[in-house]
């Protein structure tokens, strides 16, 4: 059966109807506004789809990193548990490690997450005091906690999850990649909102068609049975609302990470006496920040990344208390296992013990332990965060799929798959539906004050809230007015009305 028998939902007829198209009367919802939204949705996809496809794919990998990496590197990350065996102390394991790497310095110790997991030591050969983002010598070395055997090492930047993290954050293109991601995220908001509008406007038509079929009216058979292209469009529309809600949530929760908006909003917050983090990162101090002392392969609680690391009292020849004593002190202070321990880098340093509280941001805390006395020098946790930092911290946890434990991971994983589905079906749907001989076949329509004053106001407000997006909209409109509409070939190619 051909497509000529199809009665499509309102507003989704082909941009350029062919001669074979059915000439059945149809009412177009909201006139030019629907087509204007469709056009914005169409052109936004050229930037958004590549960005979202990469973010969803890498986000899914990173979400499942604790399942993927042990499977790929079971010889390093998993151990056999001897019957009745007791774990060696962390200091004993560290001594065994340094025998194998005499020129190394332990930069971090990550406690095993289970009885059959090895202890993860971050080993550095860079000079003490080197900031984490400048230390490219760090490797992850795994030690059997029962025997002290060094199992092997990994470069965290070259693991599957390491590549996924770098791609997700910057497309491995540095600051340029970060700007592309931020711009794509902003336009994803436009994709979501225009998609919601189109979905809402076409629902009444689908509902009337369904009621007519039940009442025995002579209408065309269901679109799925007639046209593969229309069936694909219906599936796209059904998944769309779920993806749209998720996109809005993820974009908002991910804004604090962005290279332009996040930086500028933090500067504004600092000028008002607050912060996106728990303390003012602009404070002048000689003490290093926590995120500068932690290897980049380990996570630091969002709200504590810019807190200052205190100093130990002068040792005058005293011996360090060791990792085990620092863990015991932190445990007494209420931190939960597994912990990450950052040993002192010099004689003034402290043991910084991080309780990341993976599934509950409200329990995250850091305890700094004097390296010579084993006493708590300072401790800082969620309860001490400012109101803004608490909100951002909760949003970050939700963004990473760890706010509500396994349920959050399942929903986040399903969302990533749904985004990939939308990124694939969108171009397929356009390719199947475009008239022959047309390259773009974009919908005609202009968003003006007359056709949609509310939409224009909303676009201006969004551009003001997200200035990088606003600048891109100005650039697009200038290109449209000054170039596309003045060059006949371009006007025809882009289907400018």
Buried (B, 14 or more C-beta within 10 A) or exposed (E): EEBBEBBBBBBBBBBBEEEEBBEEEBEEBBEBBBBBBBBBBBBBBEBBBBBBBBBBBBBBBBBBBEEBBBEEBEEBBBBEBEEEEEBBBBBBBBEBBBEBBEEBBBBBBBBBBEEEBBBBBBBBBBEEEBEBEEBEBBBBBBBBBBBBBBBBBBEBBEBBBBBBBBBBBBBEEEEEBBBBBBBBBBBBBBBBBBBBBBBEBBEEBBEBBEEEBEEEEEBBEBBEEBBEBBBBBBBBBEBBBBBBEBBBBBBBBBBBBBBBBBEEBBEEBBEEEBBBBBBBBEEEEEBBBBBBBBBBBBBBBBBBBBBBBBBBBEBEEBEBBBBBBBBBBBBEBEBBEBBBBBBBBEBBBBBBBBBBBBBBBBBBBBBBBBBBBBEBBBBBBBEBBBEBBBBBBBBBBBBBBBBBEEEBBEBBBEBBBBBBBBBEBBEBBBEBBBEEEBEBBBBBBBBEEEBBEEBBEEBEEBBEEBEBBBEBBEEBEEEBEEEBBEEEEBBEBBBBE
